[in-house]
Amino acid sequence: MGGGSNNSHNIDNGKYVRYTPEQVEALERLYNDCPKPSSMRRQQLIRECPILSNIEPKQIKVWFQNRRCREKQRKEASRLQAVNRKLTAMNKLLMEENDRLQKQVSHLVYENSYFRQHPQNGNLATTDTSCESVVTSGQHHLTPQHQPRDASPAGLLSIADETLTEFISKATGTAVEWVQMPGMKPGPDSIGIVAISHGCTGIAARACGLVGLDPTRVAEILKDRPCWLRDCRSLDIVNVLSTANGGTLELIYMQMYAPTTLAPARDFWMLRYTSVMEDGSLVICERSLNNTQNGPSMPPSPHFVRAEILPSGYLIRPCEGGGSILHIVDHFDLEPWSVPEVLRSLYESSTLLAQRTTMAALRYLRQISQEISQPNVSGWGRRPAALRALSQRLSKGFNEAVNGFSDEGWSMVESDGIDDVTLLVNSSPTKMMMTSSLPFSNGFTSMPSAVLCAKASMLLQNVPPSILLRFLREHRQEWADNSIDAYSAAAIKAGPCSLPVPRPGSFGGQVILPLAHTIENEEFMEVIKLESLGHYQEDMMMPADVFLLQMCSGVDENAVESCAELIFAPIDASFSDDAPIIPSGFRIIPLDTKSEGVSPNRTLDLASALDVGSRTAGDSCGSRGNTKSVMTIAFQLAFEMHMQENVASMARQYVRSVIASVQRVALALSPSSHQLSGGLRPPPASPEAHTLARWISHSYRCYLGVELLKPDGTDLLKSLWHHPDALMCCSLKALPPVFTFANQAGLDMLETTLVALQDITLDKIFDNNNKNTLSSDFPQIMQQGFMCLDGGICMSSMGRAVTYEKAVAWKVLNDNEDPHCICFMFLNWSFI
């Protein structure tokens, strides 16, 4: 019906109409320009194309309908074919994985039988026939079989061959006992099959998955480690040798950033071997070169700890129908002895290695594949590749600030006697290229002469990184001084005169403008617009509005707990691709629960630094199996050298205020022992809270004639805190009224915490109708003492609609019978 060839037909009044090739060509041209033309456009087409004059407009309409239908069917068929190919490849991958697991089971059964028969023999050497690797039972690590080698091509090739054999035994054999990574479920939509090592030397992670790129392209990307691994500072190829079988040997020196200010960075001296196997698969394997192989050496670098890469690499096989099947093995010994004991789990965690390195490679490859297949323009007119480049610049700039390498121009600023915040200054030309001169409206150009970095690290107790970071992102006003952001923005725009001193409170609310999400929503970018309150207009130096480019990752509470980052940088409103970027931000990395002990000189124990009510520091950080994490903060400011002393003082004070804010937020978000056992949070046990509970209960009884709380002998504050209805108090001293207290049900209804509650005003939770009702009836509450409100809808702090059956408001009197606040009780509330 209305086909696209010479045999196409259309129907009109029961008659078939055959289109000529010329007519079909004319219709196809219009379809390419406009798949759904209007009636006027179709009539215009008939007038412009005489060859269509004998066709009714209705017939042309039907032709376009059929053409769109066929296009939709073609796309759906193509999609289903792609899904089928993916499922077929995934099925093959799962069958191979099943075979490997069967081998591992057989191996373990044999070991168990042997140990039962020879209980005195602690070691058992067997051979993995699938890969000719030697395996030692008990620990399942490769027995060192390396003979001394020299630096000759033949010696390096011998090392490479051994490395290849050991890598294949890990990737497809049973040389390492692999266990599925917690929270990772294989499937057609998953990133792949991810496993971590159990009982081997060092830490290891393994992954296999499907990638929509050909093997050569995959190999090219994976060998360029700095492009996809954010933790890789540099990778220098010292020498390249060709082998007789067409492969290549590369001597490589690689440096990795330290994830926190409390540990030194790592470097590696290694051999990389690339070759093609008999079945056409590409193999890239690598291992560290050390004195046991007697190979070429690389002298140690200052500020780096030499770590070791055990046989690792990538096996890349072509996939039927296009793409590649990729096997990844990462096996490291990161020398955990060189860091404080509390941080050693960072360097002993195979899970963290899988998240930050192994899975990062798969995500990057899938992101590149998606950009090629769907080259759409994302937010603010940016293509995905451009946004990816911006996120890499943000991450690299933040890592440079955290590490502060002297060869990049960083130098230490003299301490003020307290070592909680470290200050560094960088005035090198390379660093200042990041704040390249920008034209200003007065004809001058921006020339800040240095960048100052204030950084610190602290230990967090009992706060999931994802929850804390999401709070910091969504409640910026809880910790940030927007005038500092304004100062940073002005620093990249100001002329050759001194920057104005920032004025607190000059910037109001924030507007989040989303840019893009990456693969599996693991990372997203957005622009934060801080709206000016008008105080800077007279300066002519400060921007009317401040824009921040922000990158956020690790905020998914349902995902496996991993490193969470919030990195941001002030940008010009034009947001050009080459805009100067000076990143600041937070990084929170979970620590293993078995880690104990804190370095008192360089870490801040948040729980011990705070005291809320009767709960002591010992109660908060006792040995209850609490989760721990380390947070690293780094803030950078561009400035002019003659202002260094003032800017340094301001930066110290600002970072300390941020630390104090994070401490309060972390304590508010930290669950108590009741939460850990599935119970409710305890009330804030301060004397003021007990007094307020007594006033609320007494006033309710006076005005409504009934008891609010059952007189069962239970502590009054505890009963109020666990009351099933949402109770909230708002102050009478501010307009609009601000919430000052809520019980647990009230906090749950507003989706907030006691810390953030004071930023919520009464008018923000009601719609316009209830606002008008409340405004007109408010005097009645003050005169009569109470008021009953009909059921309605209000909003939580997260913007979610909440319905309630009825609400009661009453005046709370203090001991002198003076009005203290208004208390609201929402009955039978629920989220819509």
Phi, psi and omega in degrees: 000109180061049185287180183252024178224182182294339180267009183289150179229159171225162183241138174207118180055039177080005182249144177269137178241127180264129180271140176278161177304323180294319179295317179297319180298318179295319179293321179295323178298316180293322180297321179296326179278322185211097183294338182228075183287150177283171179299320180294321180292325178293319178295322177297322178298319179297321180290323183280337182243099181301333183291347178259007186294336181270009181250134180289146176305326179295323179294321178294323177299316180295322179300315180293323177299314180294324181293319177294322179297316179294322178296319178295318178296322180295317179295319180295320178296319178296319179296316181295324177295319178295318177297319179297317178298320181294318179293323178297315179294320179295323177298317178298318180296318180292324177295319177296319179295321178297318177299318180296319179293325176298319176298317182295320178297314180300319180298316181292323177297318179296317179300315182300316179297320181295315182293329177294324182277332182232069185296339182275345183267113186275343184237147180219120179256125177229168181245129175277102187291344180286344184213008180055032178263147179268127185240137175255121182288169183091300178250343177059041175245157185292132177285128182300120179237013188280124174276155178304135181238159175249183185272009179288159177306320180295320179295317179295322179295323177297317176298319181297318180297318178296319179298317180299314181298315181292322178297314180298323179294331177279322185287320186234354182248207184239027180295334176235140176278111182261141173234145183298136180293133181303135177086355180259118179245121180292150180174173184296335181257000180278166180288339179150190177264117185242132179224157177236159185282157176226112173079022178256169176294135179071206178236146184212149176219148182224141178215148171219140184195178181258138180229133182277039177229153179288156185304322181297317179294320178299315180298319180299318181290313184296328179288338177268072189301320181298338183285335183240341180258107184297334182279353182272118180281314182201155175220111183249125177272109185281322182206150179229131178233142176264148179252164183295333181271013178090003179273181179227144173247131181232132171266123192231137170246124185233140176242140180240142176290150169279139183283345183217164180284352186267002183219151178283161178284167180246150171225163186221140173242115193215167177248133176240132184238124179243129181208168177247128181277172184297329180275007179091359179285145175268137178233130172237112180235155184208156175202157178287147173261128179223181187293338181293333175270352179057032181269190178297146184244162176230123182298151180295150179255141178295148179071008178235147172256125181286114179256178186233135169259116174280164186315116184221179175153199185224132173248118187241115182245139177294144182250140178300133181086004178108158181088191185218152168257124188243131171247131180237135171230124173242121183225114187231154163237104189266016176053063184296343180299340187273002182239160176304149186302324182295337182260359188296334179296336176298329184255004178238013185255112175291330178297315179296322176299317179297318183289316189271342184237299187296307181289333178298323178295315180296317181297317182296316180298318179291327177293317177298316179299319180293321179296325180288318183281333182227074183281059182272157177275130181265202184301147178058031177070019181261136173283156182306322181297323179292319178293323177297319178296321178295318179296324177293322178294319177299313182295316181296316179297323178291318178298321178296321179293318181296320184274320176058054182291138181292330180288353173261002175102003181280138175224148185284141173265140182302136183288156176268015179102346177243124188266021182285332180237129178258133179247135175231151178234140179226116178240019181289150179301325180297316179294321183289346173295335177293334176248050185303152185302132179242140178294141179242159187296338181270006177097345178276174175237156181285128180221060171298138190262355181199167176233132177251138178239127173247124186221156180199160175228152181211158178265134177251139181249125165067024179237116177300132181304321183296319182290315180296316183292322177297322177295316179298324180288315187276342181233061183300329182294345180287338185226337188266146169256105186296341177291332175292320175298321178295320177300315180297320179295320179292331183294333179267003181234343192290157175280192187280024175250172185294145177287144177290152178287130181295144180249121181301144175080011182278349180236138185262237187289170178241148177239124181265121180248106184293144177252301185195156170247144178263189184307134178054022179055026180291334183213140176220156181240152181204164175248128178260124177253115177266115187278132182286147174267004174097356185285344186262357186300326184286340186287330182064002180248322181277142179289151177298318175233149179252133178247134177240129170274125188231137176239134184227138178211155176079026182259003179279112183291336183275347180278168175299130183301122184221187178298132179243135184226141172228105184238134184216161179206140176293141180228161174286151181300333179291334175053053178283158183297330181260023180297143178296138182231120175238092190283151170223170176157196184233147171224127180237122182240126179292142175255150179293142184294341181283348180290134179227156178090144181229140175282108187292341184280331188236357181238155177247119177276107187299318184294320181285343180275353185235153176218112181246118178058225182271000181276124184264168178298324179297326178293326187279328186240028176291172184277079177246018183075028182295150175280148178230155174208160179246129178254134175245130180243134175217125178237134181242141178225130172277142183204172175263140192304324182291350180256013188303315184297316180293317181293322179297316179297317179297319182294318178301311182298320183293313182296323177294324177291324176295317178300315180298320179295317179297323177300315180295316181296316181298320179293321180292325181275345184288126179285152178269181178297333177294319180293321181297332180262012176091004181271201183257161177291147177281158177287160174291114191270050177264157178302323179298321180294320177297319179296316179298320179298321179293319179296317181298313182294316181295316181294322178298318180293323181292316187274324184255351173077008178228165179276135175283322183241144180290130179281071183256014179087355179287149177308132186299315181295320180296319178295319179294319182296321183264013178300135185294334179270154183282118179248130182220139177246138176234145185287150176264358185270349184237149174234125355292158182302141182249138178290136180242339181205149173207148174280183185298318179297323178293319177296321178295320180295318180276353182053057182213188178235169178298329179291312184278350184300324185287355174266001182255125177262158185299323184289343182284338185264348182255151173281178186298320181297313180291330176298314181295319179297314181296321181296319182285330184264356182300317177301330179295322179297316182291327182274311184276331178103343178201170178199143176256134181248141177291162178299156182187202182232137173229179185239142174279173179293340178270003179087009180273142180282136179235129177257144179224149184282321181199157177224147177234135177236135178216156182277130180261123181256146177273190184294339179267011181064023175264147179297128179255316180194177173249132179251133177249141174234120180257121184262139174051055179270156177199155177282143179275000000 
